[in-house]
Amino acid sequence: MNELTNELDRLITLIAQCLVDQPNNVQTKTHNSSHTMVVELRVAKEDVGKVIGKRGRTVNAIRTLMGAAGSKLNKHTILEIVE
C-alpha cells in the first residue's frame, strides 16, 4: 500500500512540473492517517495560478485523479496547494 502512495506522490509531482514555469521548485509532501491522505503541493508563487487553472478546473482534475487512486487505498484524499 505504501508503494501506491509513493506512486501517487510521483504522479502529482510530474503533473505539476508539466504545468509550471519553474518545475525545479515543485515539491510534494504526503501525510497519511488511517482513513485520510493529505498531499501538500508546493510550487513557486508565480506558478500557483497555473496549477489551479481557470475556475479551478486544473486542480479539480488533479483531485479527481487523486480520488480515483485513493479509492484503491480506501482513503479520502486531499490536495493542498502551498506557496
C-alpha positions as CSV (number, residue, x, y, z in Angstrom):
1,M,0.0,0.0,0.0
2,N,2.9,2.4,0.7
3,E,4.2,1.8,-2.8
4,L,0.9,3.1,-4.3
5,T,1.1,6.1,-2.1
6,N,4.6,6.8,-3.4
7,E,3.4,6.4,-7.0
8,L,0.5,8.9,-6.4
9,D,3.0,11.3,-4.9
10,R,5.2,11.0,-8.0
11,L,2.2,11.4,-10.3
12,I,1.2,14.6,-8.6
13,T,4.7,15.9,-8.9
14,L,5.0,15.0,-12.5
15,I,1.7,16.7,-13.4
16,A,2.6,19.8,-11.6
17,Q,6.1,20.0,-13.2
18,C,4.5,19.8,-16.6
19,L,2.1,22.7,-15.8
20,V,4.5,25.3,-14.2
21,D,7.3,27.5,-15.5
22,Q,9.6,26.6,-12.6
23,P,9.5,22.7,-12.4
24,N,12.5,22.6,-10.1
25,N,10.5,24.3,-7.4
26,V,7.8,21.7,-7.3
27,Q,7.7,19.6,-4.1
28,T,5.2,17.3,-2.6
29,K,4.8,16.0,1.0
30,T,2.3,13.3,1.9
31,H,0.7,12.9,5.3
32,N,-1.1,9.6,5.9
33,S,-3.6,8.6,8.6
34,S,-5.8,5.5,8.7
35,H,-8.6,7.0,6.6
36,T,-7.1,10.1,5.0
37,M,-4.2,11.0,2.8
38,V,-3.2,14.7,2.5
39,V,-0.8,15.7,-0.2
40,E,0.8,19.2,0.1
41,L,1.9,20.6,-3.3
42,R,4.4,23.4,-3.1
43,V,5.1,25.5,-6.2
44,A,6.6,28.9,-6.8
45,K,4.4,31.8,-6.0
46,E,4.2,32.8,-9.7
47,D,3.0,29.3,-10.7
48,V,0.1,28.8,-8.2
49,G,-2.4,30.1,-10.8
50,K,-1.2,27.6,-13.4
51,V,-1.8,24.7,-11.0
52,I,-5.2,26.0,-10.1
53,G,-6.3,26.8,-13.6
54,K,-9.3,28.8,-14.8
55,R,-12.1,28.5,-12.3
56,G,-10.1,25.7,-10.6
57,R,-10.6,23.3,-13.4
58,T,-6.9,22.1,-13.4
59,V,-6.7,21.5,-9.6
60,N,-10.1,19.8,-9.7
61,A,-8.9,17.4,-12.4
62,I,-5.8,16.6,-10.3
63,R,-8.1,16.0,-7.3
64,T,-10.2,13.6,-9.4
65,L,-7.2,11.6,-10.2
66,M,-6.2,11.5,-6.6
67,G,-9.7,10.4,-5.6
68,A,-9.5,7.5,-8.0
69,A,-6.2,6.4,-6.6
70,G,-7.4,6.9,-3.1
71,S,-10.3,4.7,-3.6
72,K,-7.9,1.8,-4.3
73,L,-6.3,2.6,-0.9
74,N,-9.7,3.0,0.7
75,K,-8.7,6.5,1.8
76,H,-10.1,10.0,1.4
77,T,-7.6,12.2,-0.5
78,I,-7.0,15.9,0.0
79,L,-4.7,18.1,-2.2
80,E,-3.5,21.3,-0.6
81,I,-1.6,23.9,-2.7
82,V,1.1,25.8,-0.7
83,E,3.1,28.7,-2.0
